[in-house]
Amino acid sequence: MTLFDLKDKVAVITGASRGIGRAIAERLAEHGARVVISSRKLDACEEVASAIRAKGGTAVARACHIGRKEELQALVDATRVEWGGIDILVCNAAVNPFFGRSVDMPDEAYDRIMNSNVRSNFWLCNMVAPQMAERGDGSIIIVSSIGGFQGSNQLGVYCISKAADMQLARNLAVEWGAQNVRANCIAPGLIRTDFARALWENPVILKKSVETAPLQRIGEPDEIAGAAVFLASKAGSFMTGQTLVIDGGRLAGSPRGE
């Protein structure tokens, strides 16, 4: 077995019909994993699964609304029936229905962000971790954000939720490490996805993001996928409770000396 071999591993990826989730699913499948493509819309999931199968990979589509606990449980149960268990869980799905100062945020938007970005991950991880522990192996990957390290005057509660995801990974690592279940976060910077379109299509925000990052550009979804392969595979077998930042160097400091 090579360090990045995922042959016969079963991976469930939420929010996998586009963007970072799709890129992760495609790369996990490329390295041999059997992948479950999950998001709210079944037709969008099937499109990704079909594309993976067309390239020789193994994939199935499963519709799931992450805000509904019964649908998350159904996703886990269906995967166990079909493939016997889950070796890799990627919690990628997230929402951000509000763009602006926290003082102006409606309670409904706050609840939706925290419930979708934190509680749903909490539910799903707690559904999957015990059966990983039974087999003595498993990798949980939560897609967070560099926003979890920073305050924001436009994405404040989203950033709070992403910081909470980092703590969730740390707690899972402590709770399940003795059974060889690992939990880590990936914290991307600005990535060219539909989810982040409001940021990179805004010329002011884009200019600031590019100018304050050492690599002088924003990222692409596939540049996050390699980290997921690492964390899911033998290569990442001694890493747990950590957050892997992939942001073009933005948190390291600005090349303009700011």
GIVEN-V347867 format. One line per field, one symbol per residue. phi: phi as a letter, one per 20 degrees, with the letter a starting at -180 (. if undefined). psi: psi as a letter, one per 40 degrees, with the letter a starting at -180 (. if undefined). burial: # if it has 9 or more other ideal C-beta (glycine too) atoms within 8 Angstrom, else .. A space follows every 50 residues. Layout:
BEGIN
phi: ???
psi: ???
burial: ???
END
This chain:
BEGIN
phi: .egdfdgmfdcdcemeealfffffgfffffeofeddecafdfffffffff ffffenedbcdcfbefedgfffffffffffffcnrdecddedfbcbeccq fffeffgffgffffffecfffggffffeggfffgemarcdcdeeafgfdc ebeccgfgfffffffffgffffgffdffemddbbdddfefcfcfgegfef eefffffffffedgfmaeedgffefffffgfedgfdfddbmdceeccmng ffqefene
psi: hidehfheihhhhifeeibdddddddddddeeihihhhadhddddddddd ddddeeihiihhhhheehddddddddddddddeeihdhhhgdhiigehha iddehiddddddddddddddddddddddddddddefiihhhhhbiedeei ihedfddddddddddddddddddddeddefhihiihgiahigiddeddde ehdddddddddehdefiiiideeddddddddeiddfeehieihhhgeeed ediheee.
burial: ...###..#####################.#########....####### ###...#.#.####.#....######.###....##########.#.#.. ....#...##.#######.######.###.###.#..###########.. .#..############.###.##..##..##############..#..## ....##..######...##.#.############.#...##.######## #..##...
END
